[in-house]
Amino acid sequence: MYKEKYAINFFKADQEEMRRKTQGLSRILVEFIVKAAFGELEKIQQECKQMRYSAQGYLEESNVPPEEKSTLVNIGYVNALLDVEQMYLQKLTIQNEMQQIKTRYKNAILASLVKRGTMLHKDLACAIGVSVSGLTAVIKQMNATSVPTIRVEEVSKYKLYSITPAAYQYVMRCMPGLLPEIETRNREKEVYFDYVMAARSIKQNRKTEMAEWGRECRVDYVMAPNKEGKKYLEEQTGFGSIVEFSKKLA
Amino acid sequence: MVFAEKCTVFDVLAYLCSVFTKEEERHYAIQWVTADEKHVGRIINTYRNFLAIILNASANEYRLDDKDISYLNGEMEKLEKQEEKGDVFRLIIEVEKRMDMYSDWQNRGVIYDLQPLNGNAGETGIAIYPRIRPLWDIDKSERNRERRFNASFTNYMMVRTEDVQPFEIVMHYWNDSGVLHPMEDGWSLRVALAPVMDDAELKTEERDLAVGYTVGVEGLRNGEKVTERVLRVFDQMFSEEYGIIVFPEALGTEEALSGIKRKMREQPEVCTFVIAPTICADGANVLVVLGPGGVECLRHKKTSPAILITRDGRAEREDLLFDRQVHLLITKELGLVAFPICAELLDPDFYRLIVNAVLVDTIICASFSPGVSAFHDTLLKGTAARLLQLYINTCSAKAVSRNGQIALPLGFVQIPCSDEEFQIRAMDWECMGECPRGICYFDIMIIYKDQKFHIESIHKKCA
């Protein structure tokens, strides 16, 4: 649900307010169109249709000659259409590129990075259950798109990975289940970190059992266990997926 | 309270950067080069909430709400108590990493002026601008070895007011692409550099001012002839759809500019940038850059006067109404582009500004000079920073030369590669001193394929 008011009264609004509102309106419209959020679109249409009257009235008042007025209206119309098209294309490109990523670790990587922010190479490898050397190829696959999804930074001899804002916005839009609680504005309670801590203590208790599976898994990353770990957890807890598991823990 | 209502992530970034002096910035940048794993991990953990807020704001045009602001203010209080700034240095880099490419272009048109993105530039002395890397390999650029925030920043750059002085930056943003022609594993760029003619005569006036000798340039004596030639050359070049067309200094008139614009407006589908011949009038020397459809991207007034040595050995200064403003164009293909006018390129302060302070990627220089060796040397300086540079002089500058000869070569194209043989290409003169009196320009094709540059040039002329 959007909170901002986008309607403009052209007789009252100043230039800055007009620009801010029109920019905001075009952005949110594209967002809703991409999501096909019919309810929201209907609501915004109801809220903003008054602007047409205000705009027409303003043009009537203006002293610009009629032909020029008509040209100016068309300029505004074309510019708005092209801006909206450009934004829509950008969103679709990101969506399309993200869907093209073939690696099966895509969701696990995104989930880990959304939750942890920045991760070291070996920590990310452990979190998604691949070998340290195998991760480089996986990251290459993740970034073999025109819109990079993972930012790679080298500090000293270490590689740091973080999610790019474009990929983050894709996750927000298309995979909201991966988002930690902090993103839902429940920051005071710090639910997300609480459940990480809870998961950590559960993991500590099961450490001995997990060791039997012959895989070393860092205690911090129980939210994204490896394949065997996942199977084990499903058997033990009956939780269907990582997301469900996280929710129940939260 | 550091951050007030309605502040943005850009304000946060600028404030954090302002906490560091240049000395501290360098100190911590060196320290972080050899940071250990534990240290990195600790900082990421310590500031996870801080960074989550920044990432979250990326979906909200980087605006922060009241809750975010009060949290960040709390964090700032804690940070201020810390004596060790190493963690803050890393935090700044992590904050920038969570900021997506500049995208605030709605409802502004296709080419527009761009103010610093942060609203607190005045208080902090730090301006944040978008940074778009050029479409060539810059991995080996010396800029990656700089001990500064900008070496680690990806989508933005911070500019300190003190680094810009005595100049002032005016950024312009081109929200489109099309100058480069994509091809398999690379791109190509067609450039036309026009010396135009050898008999343009400057209308000069010697002025004996309080200090030293000056000479004022107030346009052209044979303005009509020059305008006719400029337009004729332009028509030919424009019909060949070059990506960039560059004219030299001082051969411009308002009529020529209007003629070029008129022609470009007829064909807005041609994606050509024209660096029009500069116009000397009213004490100023003005360069106009036109974008597709003849849209005026920027008007840059020359900031550094030329110093000429006359035949009798006297030094004369170009009498110029100084301007502090340096206009730059942000593009998605060539990165940040600067347009120095002749002597500006040789002015070390100006060069430091554009190359070190604001990190331009492309330099296009129009010149009217009796000598070119200093320009050649300056262009070579850009090799380490992997700059793409174009330079064009005019044969008409022989009139101000002590030996009355045309300075050769007439132009240079410097491409960002390590191979000495190809680094700088001089534009060879093929008319053997006899001006073609018709059309004269250099046709240059820059090809970038598999991370390697290749360049071809032809001197096009006809009587």
Interface residues (C-beta under 8 A of the other chain):
Chain A: R19 T22 Q23 G24 S26 R27 N79 A80 D83 M87 Q90 R116 G117 T118 M119 L120 D123 R151 E153 V155 S156 Y158 L160 S162 I163 T164 P165 A166 Y168 Q169 M172 P180 I182 E183 R185 R187 E190 F193
Chain B: W32 V33 T34 A35 D36 E37 V40 G41 I44 R48 N49 L51 A52 L55 N56 S58 A59 E61 K67 Y71 I93 E94 K97 R98 M99 D100 S103 D104 W105 Q106 N107 R108 G109 S152 T154
